[in-house]
Amino acid sequence: MFNQQDSNTMFPLFSTIFQETENDNELSVSECSDLCEKIKNLDKEGNEILLAIIRHYQLEIEDGSFNEMPFQCKQNKSGYKMNMSKFPSRLVNIINHFVTLHLNKLHEEKQRNNFFQ
């Protein structure tokens, strides 16, 4: 079972987003499609954090095995292929929240860099 206190020290970003999405509604099909498009815009760091979030959810919430790919993800030459319909709705909400935060951060950094050039 998920232990909020342990997770705070091991993966504070996950804990924060987990709390912030506690009362979120399930995403619609259209919202999931938009999320998939947003994920394509993540940088390398964003993709790595996204995979860490998925793995952390699998291990802490679902009590999954570390040796299994989470939620039927498949590894290919360019990274990972995921089917969002295989993810629990709570995880989709967590991913959506993270992706929005990360893309906003990238946008702000780009604006800041453009300002100083």
N, C-alpha and C positions, 0 to 999 in steps of 0.2 A: 504494500500500500504506500501511497505517496506521503512522505514525511516532509512537510513544508520547511521545518527548521533545518534538516540535513541538506535539503536542496538549496536553501538560501546560501549556505557556505560553499557548496560545490558548483552551483550554476545559478548565480543570482539573477541573470537575465531571464532564464526560464521561470524562476519563481515569481518575478515581478509580472511577467506577461501572463502567467498562469492565474495570478490574482486578478489582474486587470480584465481578463476575458471571462471571468467566472459567470457573469450573467448575460453573456452575449447569446444571441439567437443563432440557430443554425444558418449557414450561408445558403442562399438560393443557388440554383444551377447557373444562373447568369453571373452571380457573384463569384462562384468557384471558377468559372471560365475566365473572368477578369483577373482573378488571383493567379491563375496559371500564366497569363500574359505578363503580369507584374513580375513573377518569379524569373522570367526570361531576362529581365532587366537588372537582376542582381549582379554585383561584382563577385570576384572570387571569395572575398571575405564573407559576403552575405550568404553565398552558397554553402560555405563551410559551417557557418553558424546555423543555417537552416537545417543542414544534415545533423548537427549536434542536437538541435531542438527535437527533431524527429526521433533520433536515437534515445535521447534522454526520456522522452515521453514513453517510448517503447519499453525501456528498462524500468523506469520508476512508476509509471501509471499502469501499464499493461502487464508488468512482470514478465516481459519477453526475455528470450535468450540472446545473449550477446553474439552468439555465433550465427544467428539468423539475420537476414536483411529485414529491416523493419517494414511491416505492412506491404509485403510483396514487392518492394522496390527491386529494381534490377540495375546492375552496374553495366555500363556500356563504355565504348571508347571515349566518349566526350563527357562522361560523368555518370549520372544516375537517371533512370527513368522511373517516374512515380505515377501511380494512378490515384488521384485524390479521392475517388469513390471508395477506395479501400481504407482510407483514414477515418478514424473516429471524428465526429463533428467537432468535438472539443479541440482536438489537435488542429483541425482546419482553421478554427477560430484563432488559435495561438499562432499558427503560421501566417494567417492574414494580418494579424496585429504586428508581428515581427517584420514582415515584408513592407508594410506601410511605414513603420518607423525607420527601417533601414533605407528605403528609397528616399524618404524625406531627408535623412542625414546626408545621403549622397548628393541630393539636390542642393542642400545648404552649403556643403563643402565646395561644390562646383561654383555656386554664386560667390562664395568668399574668395575662391581662387581667381575668378574673373574680375572681382573688384580690385584685387591687389596687382593685377597685371597691367 
